[in-house]
Amino acid sequence: MSADRPKSKKGVKRSPKKKSTKAPSMRVNLGGLKLANPVMTASGTFGYGLEFAPYLDLARLGGVVVKGLSPKPRPGNPGPRIVETPCGMLNAIGLQNVGVDAFIEEKLPKLRKVRTRVIANIFGESIADYVTVTRKLNEAAGVHAIEINISCPNVKKGGMSFGVNPKEAAKVVRAVRKATTLPVITKLSPVVADIAGMARAVEDAGSDAISLINTIPGMVIDIEKRTPVIARGIGGLSGPAIRPIAVRMVNEVYNAVSVPVVGIGGIMEAGDAIQFMIAGASAVQVGTASFVDPAAAEKIVDGIAEYLARHNITAKKLTGSLVR
Ligand SMILES: Cc1cc2nc3c(=O)[nH]c(=O)nc-3n(C[C@H](O)[C@H](O)[C@H](O)COP(=O)(O)O)c2cc1C
């Protein structure tokens, strides 16, 4: 035995207790969805995950939220569909996707080989659409949770978004909840007067967690042509421009519900993610940042780990630690 090793009970002296060098836990539990760390990628900004494998280690992310899935493939809107704005971007992709069947057959088998959590984002034009997609994903091995995008037009109700009416939103959540045993996260639209009321409605309908915010509608005009720059006219604003709005809404929702909250909106670096967590988010999603730096999400994992170590606090304890 080496002489400088601390003496046991029978020995005379113990060395002074050393401060623990164990890194604070980054683990989070989103209503049954267990993540190794709080960082996910946001739907529609990270493809089906696999496209980003050359740029970062997908297994180091808490989870990957895939592009919104519908019952049938969708080509999306005609271009131009994206324009850069001050501190952000406007997009009107039109929910282009391969459809749920092709996702399960072609994308999921490859995603299953990556050791990360796969969250399937879904949308539909009717409640039946949401249920169809959910049932198929529920049967597919390798999906760990469903995220419901309620910011979609309800064709049967004249195209008004499910996400602007708490009763309609609750109907979608209840139907999806019944169609799956997977954890269900409901993604809220910021285009509501009362975000806390909307959050309570989807919580009461059975949502296991709530994510927010989706993009905010905006317009950019080409003054020479006097036409909107985006072919469809209106697009969704994302990026740092929307972050303070998103942080405020996350804080309001955190104070209104008891299910975990996921913060989204303009997270470009670890400090931004940490703001959301202090405001009440148990986890975050990185969206537009991946367009600027495809490795942004992994760098944010590292930055949060460094902050937690420096403050000797776990991710769980950081959530909602806002001091007023
Ligand atoms: C190009 C693009 C496509 C998107 N597609 C989807 C989608 O299919 N489903 C969805 O729920 N959100 C979609 N979003 C919204 C993002 O997931 C996210 O909520 C929003 O961009 C705010 O986060 P950010 O500022 O970090 O980008 C999309 C956003 C962008 C920029």
The ligand as an ORCA input file, in Angstrom:
! r2SCAN-3c Opt
* xyz 0 1
  C     -36.637     25.820    -42.214
  C     -37.484     25.498    -41.025
  C     -38.359     24.421    -41.059
  C     -39.162     24.106    -39.960
  N     -39.995     23.023    -40.011
  C     -40.708     22.670    -38.892
  C     -41.512     21.481    -38.889
  O     -41.570     20.719    -39.868
  N     -42.223     21.199    -37.760
  C     -42.164     22.004    -36.640
  O     -42.823     21.700    -35.638
  N     -41.381     23.108    -36.618
  C     -40.668     23.460    -37.701
  N     -39.851     24.571    -37.667
  C     -39.786     25.394    -36.446
  C     -38.543     25.043    -35.604
  O     -38.558     23.701    -35.189
  C     -38.429     25.978    -34.372
  O     -39.577     25.820    -33.557
  C     -38.284     27.436    -34.760
  O     -37.468     27.590    -35.895
  C     -37.709     28.290    -33.618
  O     -36.435     27.852    -33.229
  P     -35.060     28.502    -33.804
  O     -35.199     29.988    -33.648
  O     -33.981     27.920    -32.965
  O     -34.963     28.107    -35.223
  C     -39.060     24.901    -38.775
  C     -38.177     25.993    -38.745
  C     -37.383     26.292    -39.836
  C     -36.419     27.453    -39.746
*
